[in-house]
Amino acid sequence: MEDTQDIDAIAMLQDPVRRRLYEYVAAQGREVGRNEAAEATGVARTLAAHHLDKLAGAGLLESGSRRLTGRSGPGAGRPAKVYTRAHAERSVSLPARDYRTAAELLAEAAEQAGLDAGLCAAARRRGEELRGSAAPCGDLEEAMKTLAARGYEPRLEAAEHAEDREHTEDTEDHERAAGATLRMRNCPFHAVAERFPPLVCGMNLALLEGLLGTDGAVRARMDARPGECCVVVEASKNNDH
């Protein structure tokens, strides 16, 4: 029954407008109103509202309501409907497969046997294999592309003291120079990491160290935050660029 629901939900994304709306909402990492979603995807508000509600009904988005003006009380206006990506995972495997249970059993055995170091070494080698003959990442922009391709959904977060910096054409350069960090909205190993956080988060860090390189312009380090990947990426302190 669950597989059928997942198939139905994923099938909804075949519609190009619906898919664009879903991808936009998912990429924001915050609540998105109907007007914003419609403008960002180039469709009419009524059409956007129809598809957003369909996505929410299928469990791909979560919906709620709040006043987008930031005001409260009389004259603040009616609450608007807003959407965020649903936390539930969707997957389809034909024929049925249960890789999650296998991963959890292997993680449990590794944790009980104290194989953390061996797992991290294997993860680092796998990251290096995925990078292949390419040089270590040269900057945060390159790291963003690499991480996005692996499903981490990275975003650039400026250092606190640089958040109020005036935006210019060189905004991204200013942010990086001020200590910007790449944070990732999605952890590809989320389900297993919830049960075995030290083991799986350490594996994830080692994997990204191999994938991005440890002697380049960027470095990965642990900095867990609720609802996000436990690893962040920043400019290497040894980077002279």
N, C-alpha and C positions, 0 to 999 in steps of 0.2 A: 504494500500500500504506500509506504514511504517512497519507494523508488518511483511509483507512478506519479506521486505529487511532485517529486523532483523533476521528472521528465516534463510534466505539464508546466512547471514554473520556468524551466530553462527554455522550453519551446516558445514562451511568450517573448523572448528576446530576439526571435527571428524577425519581428517587425522592426524595420530600421529606425523609425521615429522612437519607438519604445526603447530600443537598445540605446540610442543616443541619450535619452532622458535618464535611463538607469546609470549609464556610465558617467554622466555629469554629476548626478547626485552622489554616487559612490565616491567620486574623486574629491569631493569637497570636504568630507570628514566632519560635516556639521549639518544642521537643519537647513533645508532649502525650500523656499516658497514657490508657489506656482508661477508667479510672474518672472522670477529669476530664472527658473528652469526653462520657461518658454522662450525668454529672450536669449538665453545662452545656446539653445538648440535651434533657434530660428523657426519656431512653430507658433501657431496661435495659442493664446492662453487656454481657451476652452478645450482645444485638442490636447494640450499638455496636461490639463487637469484630468481628462478622461484616461489617458495612458498612465499617469502617475497613480491614479486610484486602482487601475488594473494591476499595476505592479505591486501595490500595497496589498491588494486582495490575494495575490499569488504568493505573498510572503517574501518577496524580493526586496521590498522597501517597508519601512515602518512609518506610520503617519501619526501626526498629533496636531495641536493648534497652539499658537501663541501670537501675541501682538508684535508685529515686525517693526513697529515704530519705536519700541523701547519704552513707551509711556504706559501709564496705567490710570485708571479712574475715568471719570466722565470726559468725553471728547477724545479718548485715546484710540477710538475705532474698534471694530470687531476683530476678534482673533482670526488670524489667517491659517490655513492648513499648510503644514510643513512636512517634509519628508527627509528621512535618513536611510542609509542602507541597512537592511536587516542583518542581525548578528548571526542568524542561522546559516549553516553551510549547506550548499546544494551540490550533489554529485550524482552522476549517472554512470553505471558500469554494466555493459552487456557482453557476456552474461554476468551475473552478480559476482562481485568480488568484495572482500572485506580486508583491505590493506590496513585500515586503522587498528583493528584488533591485533594484527600481526606486529604493527609498529609498537603498540602499547606493550605487548608481551616481550618483545625484544628490548624495549627501553627498561622494563621492569627487571629483566634478567641482567642487563648491563649495569643497572644501578646497584642491584644486590651483590653483584660480583666485583664491584668497584672498578669497572672498566671505563671510567670517565676519560682518562688520558688516552687510551687506545681509540675510543670513539672520536675524540677531538682530532687526533692525528689522522684518522681515516677521513673525517669531514674536511680537514684542510687539504688533503690530497685530492679529494673529489672537487673542491673548489678550484684548485690549480688545473685539474683536468678540464673543467668546464671553461676556464679562461683560455686554455690551449696555449698557442704560441704568442698570444697578444701580450703586450707589455702591461705592467700594473697600471691601474686607472690614473690618468694624469691630472684630473681635477674633479670637483664635485658634480659638474654637469655630466661628465662621462660616467661617473658612479651612478647618477640618477638613472641614466638610460640602462645601465647594466642591471640595476636593482629592479627597475620597472619590468624588464624582460623576464625576471624571475618571479614576478607576482608580489613584490614587497610593497608596492604603492608608495614610493618615497615622496616626501615633500621637503622643501627647503625652509628651515626655521631660523630666523635671524637671532643673533645673541640679544639678550634683554636690553643691553645698552644701545643697540643699534635699531630697535624697533621704531623709534620716532624719527629716524633719519629721513630727510627729504628725498623723495623718489626722483631719480633722474634716469637717463638712458643707461647709466652705469650702476643701477640699483643692485643687481645681482653681484657685481664685482665688489661693491661696498659691503654687502652683507657677508660675503665670503671672507673679505679681509677683516671684518669685525668679529669673526668667529662663528659663522653660520654652521648649522648642523643639519644633516639629513636624518629626518625621522621617518619611520615607516608605519603606515596605518595598518598594514596586514602582515601577519606572521604565517607563512605557508605551513608551519608545523603547529599551529595553534592548539588543535585538539589534544595532541600528545604533550605539548609543552605545559598545558594546564595541569596534567597529572604528574609530570616529572620535570618541573621547571629548571632546577640546576643542571640536570643532565642534558636536556634538549636545548636550553638556552646556550650552554657552553658549546654544544655541537654546532648550533647556528652561528655563533661568533666565529668559530674555527672555519666553518664553511665559507663565510664572507671574507675572512682574512685570506683564504686561498683564492677566492674568486676575484677580489679587488687587488690583492697583492699587499705585502707588508713593508715593502721598501719603495713605495711610490709616493704620490702627492697626497693620498688620502689614507686614513686609518679607520678601522672599525673598533668600537669599544662597547662595553656593556653599560646600558643606562635605561633600566626598565621603567616603563610608565604604563599605568592601567589602560588596557584596550589597544595597545600598540605593540610592535615588535620590540623585543628586549634589547636589540642592538641598534646603535646609532653610528653614523659615519660622519667624519669631519676632516678638515684639512690636516695633514700631518704636521706636527710641530717641527719636523725636520725639513719641511718643504720650504725652499728658498724662493719659490715663484711668487 
